[in-house]
Amino acid sequence: LEKSTAVYKTPFSKAYWRDAAMELKDTKMLVFAALIIALRVALKTLVKIPLAPNLDITPAFLANALGAMVYGPIVGGLAAIISDVLGVLLRGDTYFLPYVMTEVASSVIFAMFFYRQKITPTRVILSRFCICLFVNILLQTPIDMLFQLVYYGYNNVVITLPRIFKNLFMFPLESVALTVFLSAIQPITYRMKLTYNGDAKLSFNKKQVALLAVLVLVGVA
């Protein structure tokens, strides 16, 4: 399989999505996706800190970001569906189909910031902000309320408040953790020819720290 090794400035081009679609034909990428699926399921099931009913802190977002960086949005979206279904079945939870939208959205957002692009702390911060605010709060809150309505006959937004507070609190911490993680792992994926940009000098400057603080305030607002 002959693949392009192009690195793009943005994901808004036909060539970017053509290369993302080509990953479906690459056996190595599909095997790697299977490993990431297993890792995500294991981290969500075994490595978690409970905060409230149905609300935990897990490092699974690191595996999600790694996978999205390597195989892009198309394989990433499919892997998100599989990992969500397998995770629910293994944990014995009640499966509610709309929740899969949050898993797919998170993977696609990570891919649009990381896949075949030069990763910077700014990209890491913006990716986590989009996921925490638009996916985990604005998208998941109505899904939570719909779940309550379907299974319990009522909805109560107060039940979703811990999730909102958790995302606001964890956003800066997860941004820093993800930056450190990608800085360490990107040279390895580059040597393994899984990614195409070996520049992994990720360090925060004053502008990026200010951006992080401003986005925290925007999220609170």
Number of C-alpha atoms within 10 A of each C-alpha: 8 6 10 12 13 13 15 15 11 14 19 10 10 9 13 22 15 11 18 21 16 18 21 15 11 14 11 13 19 16 11 15 23 16 13 23 24 17 17 25 22 16 18 21 15 11 14 15 12 11 12 10 8 8 14 14 15 16 16 18 19 19 20 24 28 24 29 30 27 26 29 31 31 21 23 31 21 15 25 29 20 18 22 22 16 15 21 16 12 11 12 9 10 9 14 15 12 14 17 17 17 21 23 21 21 26 28 26 23 27 29 21 27 29 29 27 21 17 22 20 23 20 19 22 23 18 20 26 24 19 23 24 21 16 20 20 24 13 18 21 18 14 18 20 17 18 19 16 13 12 11 9 9 11 17 12 11 9 15 17 12 14 21 19 12 17 20 21 14 14 22 19 10 20 21 17 15 22 23 16 16 24 20 14 12 23 18 15 18 16 12 10 13 18 22 21 20 16 13 19 16 17 13 15 11 8 10 16 14 12 15 22 13 12 19 18 11 12 19 12 6
